[in-house]
Amino acid sequence: MAREDVWIAESVYRICRNERDAIVNMLKFDGVKTMEHYRELMGMLAAFDHVEQELKSLLNKQEQIDE
């Protein structure tokens, strides 16, 4: 993985983390309007968790290769 690719992956990881945190805060602090909204937020949360996990795995593999 090129250094530029690592930078992009890290940037996407940070964006996912920030969006995920915003959703968690919305869930915590009564930002949910309807049950449909709740389901949508939970789906988004699951998607961000999945993307974060995949990026973390790729970055860890690259880190091992670089060592």
N, C-alpha and C positions, 0 to 999 in steps of 0.2 A: 504494500500500500504506500503510495507516494505521500510525502509530507502534507501536500495540499489536500489529499483525500482524508488524512487524519484530522486536519483542521476542520474540514466540512463535517465530518462525522461528529467531532466534538461540539461544533456549533449546533447541529441538529439535536444532539443530546441535550444541550442546555435549553434550547427552545422547548423541547418536549417536557423537560423537567419544570420549566416555568409555567407552561400551560397546565400540566398535571397539578402543580401546586395551586393554581388559580381555581381549578375545578374542586379540589379538596376543600379549599377555603369556602367556596360557594356552598358545598354540601354541609360544612360545619356550621356556617353562620346563616342558615335559613335563607339561602338564595334560590332555593328550588321552588318553582311556581306550581308545577303539576306533577302527577305521577309520570306522565310522558316525558316531561323535562328531566325528571330524575333518571329515567331509563336511558335517555340520550346522554346525560352526563356520565352515567356508569359505563356506557359503551365507549365513550370517548376516553374515559379513565383507563379502561382495559386496553384500548388501542395504544395510548401513550405508554403504558407499562410495557406492552409487547415491543414497541419500537425501541424504548430505552434499553430493554434487556438485550435485544439484538445488537444495538450499537455498542453497548458495554462489552458484549462478548467479542465483537470484532476488534474493538480497541484493545482489549486484553490480549487477544491473539497477536495483534501487531506489536504490542509492547514486548511480548515474549520473543518475537522474531528479531526485534531491534536489539535485544540484549545479547 
